[in-house]
Amino acid sequence: METIVLTDDELKPLEKRFGPGVRQMGPWTSDGTFGYSNVPIVAVEKAAEALENPHLMEALSRLEHTPERTKPFIELLETFGPALIEKIVAAYRECSVELLVFHRGASG
């Protein structure tokens, strides 16, 4: 699964501006010293589709074709704000539930 990596240092200013929801856009990984969040591209795509904003869809298309996605993604969050973050969180939760159901079905 393709993801956008946001370090704790990158999340802190976003969290200060938009609230704790930014930490719920993807799974958190930490080795005890370094922590980061992996935001699934599919969740960002679903969020953009749900918002039905042509400017967001255009920006997302550029993001998907950029090798270094973190900075452009942060700019997207700053431009489209809480509405985008909420939709990413909802899409990530939906994807997580779908994966859980799929894995349970496959192992049963």
C-alpha positions in Angstrom: 0.0 0.0 0.0 1.4 3.4 -1.0 1.6 5.9 1.8 2.8 9.4 2.7 5.1 9.5 5.7 4.7 12.3 8.2 7.2 12.4 11.1 6.2 13.5 14.6 8.0 16.8 13.9 5.9 17.3 10.8 2.7 16.4 12.6 3.2 18.7 15.6 2.5 22.0 13.8 -0.4 20.4 12.0 -1.8 19.1 15.2 -1.5 22.6 16.8 -3.3 24.2 13.9 -6.0 21.5 13.1 -6.2 19.4 16.3 -5.5 15.8 17.2 -7.3 14.4 14.1 -4.1 14.7 12.1 -2.7 11.8 14.1 -5.6 9.6 13.1 -5.1 9.8 9.3 -3.0 6.6 9.3 -1.2 4.1 11.5 1.5 5.3 13.9 4.9 3.6 13.9 7.6 4.2 16.6 10.8 2.7 17.6 10.7 4.5 20.9 12.9 7.4 19.6 11.6 8.2 16.1 7.9 8.2 15.4 5.9 8.7 12.2 2.5 8.2 10.6 1.8 6.5 7.3 -1.1 8.1 5.6 -2.5 5.7 2.9 -2.8 7.3 -0.5 -6.1 5.4 -1.0 -7.5 7.2 2.0 -6.5 10.6 0.6 -8.0 9.7 -2.8 -11.3 8.7 -1.1 -11.3 11.9 0.9 -10.8 14.0 -2.2 -13.6 12.2 -4.0 -15.9 12.7 -1.0 -15.2 16.4 -1.0 -15.9 16.7 -4.7 -13.5 19.7 -5.0 -12.0 20.0 -8.5 -9.0 22.0 -7.2 -8.3 19.3 -4.6 -8.6 16.5 -7.3 -6.1 18.4 -9.5 -3.7 18.9 -6.6 -4.0 15.2 -5.6 -3.2 14.2 -9.2 0.0 16.2 -9.0 0.8 14.7 -5.6 0.5 11.2 -6.9 3.1 11.8 -9.6 5.6 13.4 -7.2 8.4 11.2 -5.8 8.7 13.3 -2.5 5.1 13.5 -1.3 5.4 14.8 2.2 5.8 18.5 1.6 3.0 18.7 -1.1 0.7 16.7 1.1 1.3 19.1 4.0 0.5 22.0 1.7 -2.7 20.2 0.7 -3.7 19.9 4.4 -2.9 23.5 5.0 -4.9 24.6 1.9 -8.0 22.4 2.4 -7.9 22.2 6.2 -10.1 20.4 8.7 -12.6 19.2 6.1 -9.9 17.2 4.2 -8.4 15.9 7.4 -11.8 14.6 8.7 -12.5 12.9 5.4 -9.0 11.3 5.4 -9.6 10.0 8.9 -13.0 8.6 7.9 -11.6 7.0 4.8 -8.6 5.5 6.7 -11.0 4.0 9.3 -13.2 2.6 6.5 -10.1 1.0 4.8 -9.0 -0.4 8.1 -12.3 -2.1 8.7 -12.4 -3.5 5.1 -8.9 -5.0 5.5 -9.9 -6.5 8.9 -13.0 -8.1 7.4 -11.1 -9.3 4.4 -8.4 -10.9 6.6 -10.9 -12.6 8.8 -12.8 -13.9 5.8 -9.6 -15.2 4.2 -8.5 -17.0 7.4 -11.9 -18.5 8.1 
